[in-house]
Amino acid sequence: MSGPDQLESGLFFIVGAPRSGTTLVQAIIGSHPRITIPPETDFFDRYRMPGAASHSDSVWNEWLERWLGSERWRDQQLDQSEFRRRARATDRSERAVFLVFAEMIADRTGRRRVGEKSPNHFKSVEHIAGVFPGAKFIHVIRDPRDVVASRLCAGYTEFRSTLRHAQGWRRAAQKHFELTRTMPAKRYTEVRYEDVVSDTEGVARALCRFLEEEFAPEMLRFHQREDPGFSPREEAWKGGTRSPIYADSVGGYARKLKPRQIAAVERVAAIEMERLGYKRSRIHPRWSWRIADQADRLADRWRC
């Protein structure tokens, strides 16, 4: 059994804009024989504990039951009664409750180091860093055009607006720039999806150095892992990590997006793309495309 102190000292979080390759990085790191990374939790985002929870029995119980009744909790396939019993025996802080969760994951897998991967936790890095002062963070970056193409093809989203998805990538990139200024390199690092594809072993070794772990060859055989790190319901959009990496996953947007969509992404994310070294295409946008972009965005609003 792994104790809470030992688990806390080894915690790390994988973040990034959705469809940036966070599941692939999770698969590679989670194939290390000493590390386990469960399905996404959204614990510090969608299910973040209210500030008053530690002072009010009713608020705390309401929050706990909301978490235990969520789809994200069901994805973990843990004993709910046991989790509730352990959580109620703590000081009821976010830190303590999350460590109960991590301990149960460690007990189930027999691996002493637990990581967490929820892409949207990029918005909560400072908060998580405050809760766990020793935690490390890995931010996965990918060409926004490939991100948008992947999001439009993903089975979990009904939104069709290129602008909406491009703006989401831009927010993640802007947050990344901020975090690189405010967090020490020993706690926060960047991983490029394109580097993972072109030099998987090099990236895996760099991640091991960052996490202060010995490199394990099993990390390069991530597609053969027994535990996929995601729930069966997510197979349609995460199952690709059960296969070897294919180089055509980089730049695939050129086949999947219309010129209008490519131009829209580049218009929204031009500054951030330049800072990250992603070259813009030679597409000459038309004014009529902006009207079509806005029509897609309005249609998404109606879907909400």
C-alpha positions in Angstrom: 0.0 0.0 0.0 1.2 3.5 -0.8 0.9 6.1 1.9 -0.5 9.5 1.4 2.8 11.3 1.9 4.6 9.0 -0.6 1.7 9.5 -3.1 1.7 13.3 -2.7 5.5 13.6 -3.3 5.1 11.9 -6.7 2.0 13.5 -8.0 2.0 15.0 -11.5 -0.7 16.3 -13.9 -0.9 16.2 -17.7 -2.8 19.2 -19.1 -3.4 20.9 -22.5 -6.1 21.9 -24.9 -8.4 18.9 -25.6 -7.2 16.8 -28.5 -3.6 18.0 -28.2 -2.3 14.6 -27.5 -2.7 14.4 -23.8 -4.1 10.8 -24.0 -1.0 9.8 -26.0 1.4 11.3 -23.5 -0.7 9.6 -20.7 -0.4 6.3 -22.5 3.4 6.6 -22.8 4.0 7.6 -19.2 1.4 5.3 -17.8 3.2 2.3 -19.4 6.1 2.9 -17.0 6.0 -0.1 -14.6 6.1 2.3 -11.5 3.4 4.7 -12.7 -0.3 4.6 -13.1 -2.6 7.3 -14.6 -6.4 6.7 -14.2 -9.1 8.0 -16.5 -9.8 11.7 -16.5 -11.3 13.1 -13.3 -11.9 16.8 -13.9 -11.5 16.9 -10.1 -10.1 20.4 -10.0 -12.2 21.8 -12.8 -15.8 20.6 -13.2 -15.9 19.1 -9.8 -13.8 21.6 -7.9 -14.6 21.7 -4.2 -16.5 24.9 -3.1 -14.5 27.1 -0.7 -17.1 26.6 2.0 -17.0 22.8 1.8 -14.5 22.4 4.6 -16.7 24.5 7.0 -20.2 23.1 6.3 -21.3 19.5 6.6 -24.2 20.0 4.1 -22.0 21.7 1.5 -19.3 19.2 1.8 -21.7 16.2 1.6 -23.4 17.8 -1.4 -20.1 18.2 -3.2 -18.9 14.7 -2.4 -22.1 13.1 -3.6 -22.0 15.2 -6.8 -18.5 13.9 -7.5 -19.6 10.3 -6.7 -22.6 10.6 -8.9 -20.6 11.8 -11.9 -19.7 10.0 -15.1 -16.0 10.8 -14.3 -16.3 8.9 -11.0 -18.0 5.9 -12.7 -15.1 5.8 -15.1 -12.7 5.0 -12.3 -14.4 1.8 -11.3 -13.6 2.2 -7.7 -15.7 1.0 -4.7 -17.9 4.0 -3.9 -18.7 3.0 -0.3 -15.0 2.5 0.5 -14.1 5.9 -1.0 -16.9 7.6 0.9 -15.8 6.0 4.1 -12.1 7.0 3.6 -13.0 10.5 2.5 -15.2 11.2 5.5 -12.4 10.1 7.8 -10.1 12.9 6.5 -10.0 16.6 7.3 -12.4 17.1 4.3 -10.0 19.2 2.3 -9.5 19.0 -1.4 -5.9 17.7 -0.8 -7.1 14.9 1.5 -10.0 13.7 -0.6 -7.8 13.6 -3.8 -5.1 11.7 -1.9 -7.8 9.1 -0.9 -8.6 8.7 -4.5 -4.9 8.4 -5.5 -4.3 5.9 -2.8 -7.2 3.7 -4.0 -5.9 3.9 -7.5 -2.4 2.9 -6.3 -3.8 0.0 -4.2 -5.7 -1.3 -7.2 -2.8 -1.2 -9.7 0.0 -2.0 -7.3 2.0 1.0 -8.7 3.3 3.5 -6.2 3.3 6.6 -8.3 0.0 8.2 -9.5 -0.4 10.8 -12.2 -3.6 12.6 -13.4 -4.6 13.6 -16.9 -7.5 16.0 -17.4 -6.8 18.4 -20.3 -8.9 21.3 -18.9 -6.9 21.3 -15.7 -4.6 23.7 -17.6 -7.0 26.4 -16.3 -6.4 25.2 -12.7 -2.6 24.7 -12.6 -2.0 27.5 -10.1 -4.8 26.2 -7.8 -3.5 22.6 -8.0 0.1 23.8 -7.4 -1.2 25.5 -4.2 -2.9 22.4 -3.0 0.1 20.2 -3.8 3.3 22.3 -3.6 5.4 19.5 -4.9 3.3 18.4 -7.9 4.7 18.6 -11.4 2.8 19.6 -14.6 3.2 18.5 -18.2 1.5 20.8 -20.8 1.0 19.1 -24.2 1.1 21.5 -27.1 -0.1 20.7 -30.7 -0.7 22.7 -33.9 -4.1 24.3 -33.4 -5.2 23.3 -36.9 -4.7 19.7 -36.1 -6.4 20.2 -32.7 -9.4 21.8 -34.3 -9.6 19.0 -37.0 -9.4 16.4 -34.3 -12.1 18.1 -32.2 -14.5 18.4 -35.1 -14.0 14.6 -35.7 -14.2 13.6 -32.0 -17.3 11.6 -31.0 -17.8 13.4 -27.7 -18.5 17.0 -29.0 -21.5 18.2 -30.8 -20.1 21.7 -31.4 -19.2 22.4 -35.0 -17.8 25.9 -34.8 -14.2 26.2 -35.9 -14.0 29.6 -34.1 -15.1 28.0 -30.8 -12.5 25.3 -30.9 -9.7 27.7 -32.1 -10.5 30.0 -29.2 -10.2 27.1 -26.8 -6.8 26.3 -28.1 -5.8 30.0 -27.9 -6.8 30.1 -24.2 -4.7 27.1 -23.4 -1.7 28.6 -25.3 -2.0 31.9 -23.5 -2.2 30.1 -20.1 0.9 28.1 -21.1 2.8 31.3 -21.8 1.8 32.7 -18.4 2.8 29.5 -16.6 6.2 29.3 -18.2 6.9 32.8 -16.7 5.5 32.0 -13.2 6.4 28.4 -12.5 9.9 26.9 -12.1 11.1 24.5 -14.8 11.5 21.7 -12.3 7.7 21.8 -11.8 6.3 22.7 -15.2 7.4 21.5 -18.7 6.1 21.6 -22.2 5.8 18.6 -24.6 5.1 19.1 -28.3 2.8 16.5 -29.9 4.9 16.8 -33.1 8.0 15.8 -31.1 6.2 12.8 -29.6 5.4 11.6 -33.1 8.9 12.2 -34.6 11.0 11.2 -31.6 9.0 9.1 -29.2 11.9 7.7 -27.3 13.6 11.1 -26.9 10.4 12.6 -25.5 9.9 9.6 -23.2 13.4 9.9 -21.8 13.0 13.7 -21.3 9.7 13.1 -19.5 11.5 10.5 -17.2 14.1 13.0 -16.4 11.5 15.6 -15.6 9.6 13.1 -13.4 12.9 11.9 -11.9 12.3 8.3 -13.0 14.5 5.8 -14.8 13.5 5.3 -18.4 11.6 2.1 -19.0 11.5 0.4 -22.5 7.8 -0.5 -21.9 7.0 3.2 -22.5 7.7 2.7 -26.2 5.3 -0.2 -26.3 2.5 1.9 -24.9 0.0 0.6 -27.5 0.4 -2.9 -26.0 -0.6 -1.8 -22.5 -3.2 -3.7 -20.6 -4.8 -0.7 -18.9 -5.8 1.8 -21.5 -6.2 4.7 -19.0 -9.7 5.6 -20.3 -13.1 4.1 -19.9 -14.8 1.9 -22.5 -17.2 4.7 -23.4 -14.2 6.8 -24.6 -12.9 4.1 -26.9 -14.2 5.8 -30.1 -12.0 8.9 -29.6 -9.2 7.6 -27.5 -8.7 4.1 -28.9 -6.1 5.3 -31.4 -3.5 5.2 -28.6 -3.9 1.4 -28.7 -2.0 1.5 -32.1 1.5 2.6 -33.0 2.1 6.2 -33.8 1.6 7.3 -37.4 3.5 10.2 -38.8 0.4 11.4 -40.8 -1.2 12.5 -37.6 0.9 15.6 -37.9 -0.5 18.1 -40.5 -3.6 16.0 -41.1 -5.6 19.1 -40.9 -4.8 19.9 -44.6 -6.9 16.9 -45.5 -9.6 17.2 -42.9 -10.3 21.0 -42.8 -11.7 23.2 -45.5 -9.6 26.2 -46.6 -12.2 28.4 -44.8 -11.7 26.5 -41.5 -7.9 26.6 -41.8 -8.0 30.4 -42.4 -10.4 30.8 -39.4 -8.0 29.0 -37.0 -5.0 31.0 -38.2 -7.0 34.2 -37.8 -8.0 33.4 -34.2 -4.6 32.0 -33.1 -2.1 33.9 -35.2 -0.1 35.5 -32.4 0.1 32.3 -30.3 1.0 30.2 -33.4 3.9 32.5 -34.2 5.2 32.4 -30.7 5.1 28.6 -30.7 6.7 28.4 -34.2 3.7 27.0 -36.2 3.8 28.5 -39.7 0.7 29.8 -41.2 -0.5 28.5 -44.5 -0.6 30.5 -47.8 -4.4 30.5 -47.9 -5.9 33.8 -48.9 -9.1 34.2 -46.9 -12.3 35.6 -48.3 -14.6 38.0 -46.6 -17.5 35.7 -47.2 -15.8 33.0 -45.0 -16.1 35.2 -42.0 -19.9 35.2 -42.4 -19.9 31.4 -42.7 -17.7 31.2 -39.5 -20.1 33.3 -37.6 -23.1 31.2 -38.8 -21.4 28.1 -37.4 -20.8 29.8 -34.1 -24.4 31.0 -33.8 -25.6 27.5 -34.6 -23.5 26.1 -31.7 -25.1 28.7 -29.4 -28.5 27.4 -30.3 -27.3 23.8 -29.5 -26.4 25.0 -26.0 
